[in-house]
């Protein structure tokens, strides 16, 4: 494994490190993108997640003066066949060490679940050519792109009429509504392995712990007692962009073509505009087997940023 340079030390990150990690992240993203795109709440959420064990899943690299020079962590969710690895540093050598260390942790964690192999996924903004070179040299290969799309709101918008024959429920305040939402979204993403939802209990816990979400932000479209489509929104882009965010939007395969996705998008736009948001943001995977990108563009959304996912498939330990 790649060794850290002399004078550098590493230890597990703690919640008390959030401010120092934020400074590193703000400097990094400002250099790459021209603006900070991370908040203190996001750092605290990652460090405080119930699935995150700092002693095993995170690495804080310190320089000789004790300042944070690099931060990396893995996200362990679902059955761990796919493990996300995040790296933040301006130093290519530190990035290489974090990639190697995080990959080994991902292999071990996936093996604990009985998986014969694991796909380690690293996301990076396309503008970060230096990190892309390090990731490529570490054996990762380009897998797909994620487009950040946005639509701006300059005036109030009317809520759309629900599609014929359907009922719309805004908010999921009881167990049955939450389970129905999870079931519908799970069905909508069936066959898209890396986009699959975690098990219900894990999904529920992550929503309840998130500082950016409340249960009023789920919108369900139902017909004859079955949830056919749902959108899962949150406030993760409010502080940085004053925009609403559609984290998930899914329609069951048998209900596609009925206008449900367009309805949910326009419902989100109107809701965000009424809340004083200047826009709505979402991400789309360009390898999505559904014509999602064309749908989003047809309602006025445009691409504003591109991030790429690089994958490395390995046998587990």
C-alpha positions in Angstrom: 0.0 0.0 0.0 1.1 3.6 -0.7 2.8 5.1 2.3 2.1 8.6 3.6 5.0 11.1 3.4 7.2 11.8 6.3 5.7 14.3 8.7 2.1 13.3 8.0 0.0 11.4 10.5 -3.5 9.8 10.4 -6.2 9.2 12.9 -10.0 8.6 12.9 -12.2 11.7 12.4 -14.5 12.8 15.2 -17.5 15.2 15.4 -15.2 17.7 17.0 -13.1 17.8 13.7 -16.1 19.0 11.7 -15.0 22.6 11.5 -11.5 21.7 10.4 -12.9 19.2 7.8 -15.2 21.9 6.5 -12.3 24.4 6.0 -10.5 21.7 4.0 -13.6 21.0 1.9 -14.4 24.6 1.3 -10.9 25.3 0.1 -10.9 22.2 -2.1 -14.3 22.8 -3.7 -13.6 26.5 -4.2 -10.4 25.6 -6.1 -12.1 23.0 -8.3 -15.5 24.6 -8.8 -15.0 28.2 -8.0 -17.4 28.1 -5.0 -18.0 26.1 -1.8 -20.7 23.4 -2.2 -20.5 21.8 1.3 -22.0 22.9 4.6 -21.2 22.2 8.2 -24.5 20.3 8.6 -23.4 17.9 5.8 -20.1 17.2 7.5 -21.8 16.6 10.8 -24.4 14.4 9.2 -21.7 12.2 7.6 -19.6 12.0 10.9 -22.7 11.2 13.0 -24.3 8.6 10.8 -25.3 5.4 12.6 -23.6 3.3 9.8 -20.3 5.2 10.2 -17.7 3.8 12.6 -14.9 6.4 12.7 -12.2 3.9 13.8 -12.8 1.8 10.7 -14.5 3.9 8.1 -12.8 7.3 8.1 -9.3 8.7 7.9 -8.1 12.2 8.9 -4.6 13.1 7.6 -2.7 15.8 9.5 0.3 17.7 8.4 3.3 18.5 10.6 1.5 21.5 12.1 -1.5 19.4 13.0 -3.7 20.9 10.3 -6.1 18.7 8.3 -4.5 17.9 4.9 -6.8 15.2 3.8 -10.1 13.4 4.7 -11.5 10.2 3.4 -14.4 7.9 4.3 -16.5 5.0 3.1 -20.3 4.9 3.1 -21.5 1.4 4.1 -25.2 0.9 3.4 -27.5 -1.9 2.0 -25.8 -5.2 1.3 -22.4 -3.5 0.6 -22.0 -4.9 -2.9 -21.4 -1.2 -3.8 -19.4 0.9 -1.4 -18.9 4.7 -1.9 -15.5 6.1 -1.1 -15.0 9.9 -0.8 -11.7 11.6 -0.8 -11.0 15.3 -0.1 -7.5 16.7 -0.4 -5.4 19.0 -2.6 -2.4 16.6 -2.4 -2.3 13.8 -5.0 -0.1 11.6 -2.8 -2.5 11.9 0.1 -5.4 11.1 -2.3 -3.6 8.0 -3.5 -3.1 6.8 0.1 -6.8 7.5 1.0 -7.9 5.6 -2.1 -5.8 2.6 -1.3 -6.8 2.6 2.4 -10.5 3.2 1.7 -10.5 0.4 -1.0 -9.1 -2.1 1.5 -11.8 -1.1 4.1 -14.5 -1.5 1.4 -13.3 -5.0 0.5 -13.3 -6.1 4.1 -16.7 -4.6 4.9 -18.3 -6.1 1.9 -16.8 -9.5 2.7 -18.4 -9.3 6.2 -21.7 -9.4 4.4 -20.7 -12.5 2.5 -20.2 -10.9 -0.9 -17.6 -12.5 -3.1 -16.8 -9.2 -4.7 -17.3 -5.5 -4.2 -17.6 -2.5 -6.5 -15.8 0.5 -4.9 -17.2 3.8 -6.3 -15.4 7.1 -6.2 -17.2 10.3 -7.3 -15.4 13.3 -8.5 -16.3 16.5 -10.3 -15.2 16.5 -14.0 -13.3 19.7 -13.4 -10.9 18.0 -11.0 -8.5 16.6 -13.6 -5.7 16.0 -11.0 -7.9 13.7 -8.9 -9.1 12.0 -12.0 -5.5 11.1 -12.8 -4.9 9.7 -9.3 -8.1 7.7 -9.4 -7.2 6.2 -12.8 -3.7 5.3 -11.7 -5.2 3.5 -8.7 -7.1 1.1 -11.0 -10.5 2.7 -11.1 -12.3 2.9 -14.4 -14.9 5.5 -15.6 -18.4 4.1 -15.0 -21.0 6.8 -15.5 -21.7 10.5 -15.2 -24.1 12.3 -12.9 -25.6 15.5 -14.3 -26.7 18.2 -11.8 -29.8 19.7 -13.4 -31.5 22.9 -12.2 -34.6 25.0 -13.0 -35.0 28.6 -11.7 -38.1 30.0 -10.2 -38.7 33.8 -10.6 -42.4 33.8 -9.7 -45.0 31.8 -7.9 -46.2 28.6 -9.6 -49.5 26.9 -9.5 -49.7 23.4 -8.2 -50.4 21.0 -11.1 -53.6 18.9 -11.3 -53.1 15.3 -10.4 -53.2 12.8 -13.2 -56.6 11.4 -13.9 -57.7 8.6 -11.6 -55.0 9.2 -9.0 -54.8 10.6 -5.5 -51.9 12.6 -4.2 -50.6 12.5 -0.6 -48.2 15.1 0.5 -46.2 13.9 3.5 -45.8 10.5 5.0 -46.5 10.7 8.7 -47.3 7.1 9.6 -45.6 3.7 9.2 -47.9 2.5 6.4 -47.2 5.6 4.2 -43.5 5.4 4.8 -43.4 1.7 4.0 -45.5 2.3 0.9 -43.1 5.0 -0.3 -40.0 2.8 0.3 -41.7 -0.1 -1.6 -42.7 2.1 -4.5 -39.2 3.6 -4.8 -37.5 0.2 -4.5 -39.7 -1.1 -7.3 -39.0 1.9 -9.5 -35.2 1.4 -9.2 -35.3 -2.4 -9.6 -32.5 -3.6 -11.8 -30.3 -0.5 -11.2 -28.0 -2.1 -8.8 -25.9 0.9 -7.7 -29.0 3.0 -7.3 -31.0 0.5 -5.2 -32.5 1.7 -1.9 -31.2 0.3 1.4 -33.5 -1.9 3.4 -36.5 -0.2 5.0 -35.0 0.1 8.5 -31.8 1.7 7.3 -33.7 4.0 4.9 -36.1 5.1 7.7 -33.2 5.8 10.1 -31.2 7.8 7.6 -34.3 10.0 6.9 -35.0 10.5 10.6 -31.4 11.4 11.4 -31.0 13.8 8.4 -31.0 17.6 9.3 -32.2 18.3 5.8 -35.4 16.3 5.7 -38.8 16.0 7.3 -41.6 13.7 6.4 -43.6 16.5 4.7 -41.2 16.3 1.9 -42.4 13.0 0.5 -45.1 13.1 -2.2 -47.0 10.0 -3.1 -49.2 9.3 -6.2 -51.7 6.5 -5.5 -54.3 4.7 -7.5 -56.6 2.0 -6.2 -54.7 1.8 -2.9 -51.3 1.3 -4.5 -48.5 3.9 -4.5 -47.4 4.2 -8.2 -44.9 6.9 -7.9 -43.1 9.0 -5.3 -40.7 11.9 -4.9 -38.3 12.2 -1.9 -37.2 15.8 -1.5 -34.9 17.5 1.0 -33.2 20.8 1.9 -29.6 19.9 1.2 -29.2 22.7 -1.3 -31.0 25.4 0.7 -28.0 26.8 2.5 -25.6 26.9 -0.5 -28.0 27.6 -3.4 -31.4 28.5 -1.8 -32.8 25.7 -4.0 -35.0 22.7 -3.2 -33.6 19.3 -4.0 -35.3 16.2 -5.4 -33.2 13.3 -4.0 -35.3 10.5 -5.5 -38.1 10.4 -8.0 -39.4 7.0 -9.1 -42.3 5.5 -11.0 -43.2 1.9 -11.0 -42.5 0.3 -14.4 -46.2 -0.6 -15.0 -47.2 3.0 -14.4 -44.7 4.8 -16.7 -46.1 6.8 -19.5 -49.0 8.2 -17.4 -47.4 11.6 -16.7 -46.7 10.8 -13.1 -43.0 11.8 -13.2 -43.8 15.2 -14.8 -46.6 15.7 -12.3 -44.2 15.1 -9.4 -41.5 17.4 -10.9 -44.0 20.3 -11.4 -45.4 19.7 -7.9 -41.8 20.0 -6.5 -41.2 23.2 -8.5 -44.4 24.8 -7.2 -43.7 23.8 -3.7 -40.2 25.2 -3.8 -41.3 28.4 -5.4 -43.9 28.9 -2.7 -41.2 28.4 0.0 -39.2 31.2 -1.5 -36.6 28.9 -3.2 -35.0 30.4 -6.3 -34.8 27.0 -8.0 -35.0 23.2 -7.8 -32.1 20.9 -8.3 -31.8 17.1 -9.0 -29.2 14.7 -10.2 -29.6 12.1 -13.0 -27.4 9.2 -13.8 -26.6 9.2 -17.6 -26.7 5.4 -17.6 -30.2 5.3 -16.3 -32.2 2.8 -18.4 -35.2 5.1 -18.4 -35.4 8.3 -20.5 -35.0 10.4 -17.4 -32.7 13.1 -18.8 -35.1 13.9 -21.7 -38.0 14.1 -19.2 -36.2 16.6 -17.0 -35.2 18.7 -19.9 -38.7 18.7 -21.3 -39.9 20.5 -18.1 -37.2 23.2 -18.4 -34.3 21.8 -16.4 -30.8 22.3 -17.6 -27.4 20.8 -16.8 -25.3 23.0 -14.6 -22.6 20.6 -13.4 -21.1 17.2 -14.2 -19.7 14.6 -11.8 -18.3 11.3 -12.8 -18.3 7.9 -11.0 -15.2 5.8 -11.3 -15.5 2.1 -10.2 -13.1 -0.6 -9.2 -14.5 -4.2 -8.9 -12.4 -6.4 -6.6 -12.7 -9.7 -4.8 -13.5 -9.3 -1.1 -11.0 -10.2 1.6 
